[in-house]
Amino acid sequence: MISAMVREKLIKTDDEAHSAQEIKKIMTLFLKHEEGIDQKVRTKIATIKRGIPEYSREWDVLYEQYYNEEMDKLK
């Protein structure tokens, strides 16, 4: 994977093993935060009194809106 990224000039590195470790750390951290954000967003939608069916068009719109709001808080 790292070799392909170097070949395609997406990254520059002298130490592919170290780069792979760093990418893994970053991705693990991202997925941890993403999982927490997903749960917050689902909880927020579930607490809307009129009840919004999961995966309906309205639910999808709200999910995207709330998800983006939570991601913005991390910046």
N, C-alpha and C positions, 0 to 999 in steps of 0.2 A: 504494500500500500504506500509506504513512504517513498520507495523507489519510483513508483509511478508518478507520485506528486512531484518529485524532483525532476524526472524526465519531462513532465509536462510544464515545468517551470512555475508550478503553483507555490512551491516553497524552496528555500535554499537551506541546506543543512550540511554540516560536516560530520555529524554524529546521528545516523539514522536511528539507532537504538534509543538514544536519549530523546530524540524527537517523538518517537513512537510512544514512549512513556509519558511525555508531556501531553500529547494528544489524548491519550487514554485518561489521564487525570482530569483534563478539561471536559471531556465528554461525560465522564462519570459525575462530575460536579454539575454539569448542565442537566443531565437526566434526573439527578436528585432534586434540583430546583424545579424542573418541569413537572415532576410527579406531584410535588407539593402544590404547585400552581394549579394543576389540573384538579386536585381535590378541593382547593379553595373555590374555584370557579363552579364546580359541580354543586358544592354546598350552597353557594350564593344563588344559583339558579333554582335549586330545590326549595329554597325558603321563600320564593315568590308565591304569594297566597293563592293566586288564581290557578296555579299548577300549569306548568308548561311541559307537554309531552317530550320526553327525551328524544333527541335527534329529529324533532320537527324543524321546520324552516326557522321558526322563531327561536327555538332552543339553539340552533346552530349560530344564528346571528348574535344572540346574547353570549354564547360561549366564546365566540371570536372577540367580541367587544371586551368582555371581562378578562379574558386571557391576555389580550394586548395591554390592558390597564395594569395587570399584575406584572407583566414583563417590563413595562415602563418603570415600575417601582424599583426593579432590580438595577436599573441603569445608574 
